[in-house]
């Protein structure tokens, strides 16, 4: 059962007791471009899946996200898993260079436990996102950046391949790692947005990045499609949203061309503490 809790008790079990007494700057009471924007109410009100636990700590100005990592929507029945993860780009690989797996037995739960600021601080200095978790989604799954390789040169959405109707990246723009763990999205999680999108209106919040700023799909004001030319280098901008009617810096995922996902943070973040597995 989904839990939405507001607590004045420090949520520190993930990061340890030392963290509670040595908070990094981005958890402090900083100002965004538009003033002090507290995201706690929007986080609590968001449509998190039933298996997601959200605990807001009003003393530390954080929220804790816990999930088993599995998305609340369904999967494709089968997926392509590359036999050689170093053979990227995969789009040129033949069918015998992949193993076909049944998602029902291959996909495994991955416990996600991360603590994120509810007072995100907009920083002029950007920080590149890393491979692994860069944010969390309403479905209980993770957001990864655009890339499939350590050199961050192969864009997953542009490197998708389908053999005999079996995909590498599914119709929700997600898949797991090659060991069946850590289901994640590389693009707009359409299995979330199709249920949450209203024609002619701005997208609703579909997740939160690890720097604390909210994430949206590609509908802006009046339902106008947002493209990369409308956004800064980190795929964000300042505007009003349904959850923040006075405006906030926020990210948009796009569908026109790479970057489809978020490749840098515009919020202050200690990257060594994040990134997933």
N, C-alpha and C positions, 0 to 999 in steps of 0.2 A: 504494500500500500504506500502510495506517495505520501511523504511527510514534508510539510512546510512549517518550519519552526522559527520563531524569533527568540533569541536567547541573549542574556547578558553574560553568559558564561563563556570564557575564552574557548574558541574551537582550535585546539592546538595539537590534537593527538597525531595528526599526520606529520607535522613538521617538528614536533618535539618541544619539550619544555623550554629549551633555550630560545626558541623562536618567540615565545610569548614575552620574553624580556628584552628582545633585541629586534623589534619590528623594523623592516626595511622602509625606506621613505614612501614607497607607493601605497602603503597601507595607512599613511597618515592623512590628516585632514587637509588635503591639497585642493587647489582650484583648477577647474577645467577652463577652456576658453570662455565658457559662458557662466562661470561662477562655480559654486560648490554644488555639483550634481550628485545626489545620492541615488543610486540605482536600486536600493534594497526593496522598495515597494514594487517596482517593476519586476524584479527577480521573483518575489513571492507570488505575484499575480500571473506569471507566465504559465503557459500550458504544458508544464513538465509531464512526462509520462508517469504512469502510476508506480513504476519501479524505481523512480528517481527520488532520492532524499535531498531536500534543500534545507539547510539550517543557516539562518541569518544571525550573525553575532553583532549586536549593536554597540558593544564596547570596542571591538577591534575593527569595526566597519568592514566586515568580510561576509561572504557566504561560503558555505561548504557544500560541494556537490558530491554525492555518492551514487553510484550506479553499478550494475553488473556489466556495463559496457555494451550490452545487446540493444539494438534499436527496437522501439515499440512496433514498428511496421514490419512487414514480411520481407523475405529475401527472394532472390532468384533461386530456383531449385538447384541449379548447378553453376559452378564457377570455374574459370581457368586459373590454375596456379602455375606460374612459370617454373620449369625445372631448374633453370639457372637464373638466379636473380640478377646476375651480372650481365645478362644478355640484352640489356636495354639499348635502344628502345624495343619494346615488345611487339609493336604493331607490325614489324616485318617478320616476326617469328612464325613458323609453320605450326600446324596443330600438334605435331608430334613433339614440339618443344614445350608443351604444357601438359599438366595432369588435370583431368576433369574430376572435380570433387563434388559430393553431395553436401550442400550447406547444412542440412539437418543433422548430419553426423560430424562434419568437419569443423563447423564454427563452434568456438568455445567462449565462455564468459570470461571477461577480463575486469576485475574489480577496479573501478575508477574512484579515486578519492582525492579531490583537489580543493584548495581554498583560494578564493578569488576576491579581490577588493570590491567593495560597493561604493567606494569613493575614488574612481579611477582618475589618474592625473595625466592630462594631455602633455606630451613632451615634444618639443620641436625636434629633438634628436630621436631618430627612429632606430628600432632594433630588428634585425632580420629574424623571422621565425625559423625554427629548426624543424627537422624531421620529427615526427611524433606528434603528440597532442599539442595543439595551439589553442584549443577552446572546447567547449562542451555544447551539445545540442539538446533541444527539448526532448528528443526521442530517447535520450539516455546514452547515445553514442558520442563519438569524439569527432572533432574537426581537425583535419591535418592540412598542411599547406599544399601547394600545387604539385610538389615534386615527388618522384619515385626513387631518386638516386641520391647518393651522398654528395655528389658534385652539384646537385640541384640544377640540372640542365634538362631533365626529361619530365615534361608536364604530364601528369597521369591522365587528365581528361583528353589530351591530344594523342595519348599513346594507348588509348583503349583499343581492344581487339576482340572480335567475336568469331569463334569457330564452331560451326554446326549448331548455331543458335545459342551457344554458351558464351557468356561475357567474362571479360577480365574485370571491368567496372560495371556494376549493375545499373538499372534504370533509375535508381535513387541517387546515383553518382557516388556510390560507396562500395567498399569491399573490405576484406580483412588483410592482415599481413599473411605472409606465405605459410605461417604455421596455424592459421585459422583463428588467431586471437586479434583483439583490438580492431573490431569493425569501426570504420571511419569514413568520412566524406571528403572528397577532393573538389566538390562543386556544390551547387545549390542542392540541398537535400529535398528533392521534389516530393518525396513521400511524406514529408512534413508540410511543405508549402502548399501542396494541392488541397489539403484539408483546411489550411489556415488562411489562404489567400482570398481576398474579396476583390472582384473586378472593379477597377476605378479607384482603388484605395491603396495607401502606402502599405507595404509589407508589415506584418507584425514581427516582433522579435523572435528569432528562431534559435538563438543561443547567445552565449557570452564568450568573448575571447579571454585568454588568461590574463590580459592586462586590465580586465574589468569592463571594457567597453562593449556595448551590445552589438549583435550581428543580425543583419537582415538579408532577405533575398533581394531580387533585382527590381522591385517595384518601389518607385519614389512617390512624391506628392501627386495626387490625382491618378495614381496607378501607372504613371509614365515609366517606361522601362529604363532602368539605370544601366549605363554602359561604362566601360573603364574610362572613357574621356570625361565623364562627370565626376570622377573621383581623384583623390590624390594618389601618390605612389604606393600608399599602403591600403588602397581600395576603401578609403573612408572619406567622410566630409562632415560638416556641421549642418544640421537641419532639424526641423521638428519631425517627430515620429509619433505614432499612436500612443506609445508609452511615455514619451517625453515631449509634451505639447509646447514647452518653452524652448526646446532644442537641446541637442547634445551631439558630441562627436560620436559617430558610429560607423560601422563597417557594412559594406554591401558585397554579397557574392554576386557574380555576374555570369552571363551565358554567352556573350558575344565573342570573346576571345580571351586568351590568357592575359593577365591572371584571373582565374575563376575563383580562387580562394584568396586568403590573406597571406601575403608573403613578407610583411613586416608589421611590427607593432608601432602605433603612434602613442601608445600609453606607456608610462614608465613601468618597467618590469625587471625582475631579477631572473634572467633566463636560466641560470644554473639550477633553479628550483623547479623548473617546469619542463614540459616537452614530452611527457609520457614515456612509454616504453617502446 
